Amino acid sequence: MSQPITRAKFRCNTVEMAATAPQPVLQRVPGGGGYEPSDEMTWPRTYRFSPQYDHSIPENQRYAKHTPIGELRIQVDNPNVSFEPGKDYYLDFTPVDAG
């Protein structure tokens, strides 16, 4: 029996830029040999998110049942991925089938 998707609503609170120099973007080596640096450069960033709960917003009340408290912290080095502090995002938890 498959487990349903659980959706949470998180707000991006902060973005912290790496204090060092830009880093090369890692790319997958063909044939499953891991990753290697590419010629493309990016600044690694750490984003911090918190679940949203506002009693006056019905949508937030629904999501708070799944994520009433907590924090999500992710590091991103993909230059095509960014999150805006102060903006809300949906986070879906979907079970992975073993195999």
C-alpha positions in Angstrom: 0.0 0.0 0.0 1.5 3.3 -1.0 1.7 6.2 1.4 0.1 9.5 0.4 2.2 12.5 -0.4 2.5 14.9 2.6 2.7 18.6 1.6 4.2 21.2 3.8 4.4 25.0 3.4 7.8 26.6 4.3 9.1 30.1 4.2 12.6 30.9 3.1 14.0 33.0 6.0 17.6 33.5 5.1 20.2 32.9 2.4 23.9 32.7 3.5 26.5 33.0 0.8 29.7 31.1 1.2 32.4 33.5 2.4 35.0 31.8 0.2 35.6 32.1 -3.5 33.2 30.7 -6.1 33.3 26.9 -6.5 33.0 24.9 -9.7 29.7 23.3 -10.4 29.9 19.5 -10.1 28.7 17.4 -13.0 28.0 13.7 -13.2 30.7 11.6 -14.9 29.2 9.4 -17.7 29.0 5.7 -16.7 28.2 6.3 -13.1 31.8 7.3 -12.1 30.7 10.0 -9.6 31.1 13.7 -10.1 33.8 16.1 -11.4 34.2 19.9 -11.5 32.9 21.7 -14.6 34.1 25.0 -16.1 30.9 26.7 -14.7 31.4 28.5 -11.4 28.8 29.2 -8.6 28.7 30.6 -5.1 27.4 27.8 -2.7 24.5 29.1 -0.7 22.8 27.9 2.4 19.0 28.5 2.7 17.0 28.2 5.9 13.3 27.6 5.9 10.6 27.4 8.6 7.1 25.9 8.4 4.3 28.5 8.0 1.4 28.7 10.4 -1.0 31.6 10.5 -4.3 31.0 12.2 -6.0 33.5 9.9 -5.1 31.6 6.7 -7.0 28.4 6.2 -4.3 26.9 3.9 -1.7 27.4 6.6 -3.9 25.7 9.1 -4.0 22.6 6.9 -0.2 22.5 6.4 0.5 23.0 10.1 -1.0 19.6 10.8 2.0 18.0 9.1 4.7 20.5 10.0 3.8 22.5 13.1 7.4 23.3 14.0 10.9 22.7 12.6 13.6 24.0 10.3 14.9 23.0 6.9 18.4 23.9 6.0 19.8 23.1 2.6 23.0 24.0 0.7 22.7 24.7 -3.0 25.5 25.1 -5.5 23.4 24.8 -8.7 23.4 28.3 -10.2 19.9 27.7 -11.7 18.3 27.1 -8.3 17.6 29.9 -5.9 15.0 30.8 -3.2 13.9 34.2 -2.2 13.9 35.1 1.5 10.4 36.1 2.7 8.7 33.9 0.0 6.7 30.7 0.8 7.4 27.4 -0.9 5.6 24.0 -1.0 7.6 21.0 0.1 6.3 17.6 -0.9 7.3 14.4 0.9 6.8 11.4 -1.4 7.8 7.9 -0.3 10.5 6.3 -2.4 9.7 2.8 -3.6 12.5 0.4 -2.7 14.1 -1.1 -5.7 
